[in-house]
Amino acid sequence: MESIDRLLAELRAEYQESQKKSAQLKSQPTVKAEPSGEQVGFPSSQTLKTVGETLDYGTFDSDLAQIKAEYEAQDQVQEVAKQEQLKAEYEAQNKAQELAKQEQPPAAKVVQKQSQVQTHREKVRQAQVWLKNLSKNSDERFWFDQFAFKYSSRIDAAIDYLQVVNEFD
């Protein structure tokens, strides 16, 4: 972008110099000589040069604006491509971090899982003891059999029942 600005500054300086020269030429008194027979109908070379410069400045400004627009568009395309590349790298990095988290659970999760397994084993043991102590002909046994009918196992039913009545240590 700096090179574009520098080029624009150089072009403007050249343009201003040529403007000054043309202004100086216009301010000089013109001497009209009697045209010879050969020069009749043909403008002088100085007149052609001045007219050519005037015509070139209009196209020069439009060319300059077009070049600047092309550079800015190219710069924007490069910036968008750079942002997309950074976004892709960021997403890849996040994905790698997520995979690492999934592959290696933190120590706290491992400890918590082990604690849950140990607690469940203890509840199963207590439920088995409670079921062994339940008398066969008692009302509690009859009620529990109907309660346990909806469970996949009598142990699961006993664990839930004991949790509700708070008989776990």
Residue pairs with C-beta under 8 A, 6 or more apart in sequence:
1 71
1 75
4 68
4 71
4 72
7 67
8 64
8 68
11 60
11 64
15 57
15 60
18 53
18 57
19 57
22 50
22 53
22 54
25 46
25 50
26 50
43 51
123 159
123 162
123 163
123 168
124 155
124 159
126 162
126 167
126 168
126 169
127 155
127 158
127 159
127 162
128 155
128 158
130 158
130 162
130 167
131 154
131 155
131 158
134 140
134 141
134 144
135 141
144 157
144 158
144 161
147 157
147 161
148 154
148 157
148 158
150 157
151 157
151 160
162 168
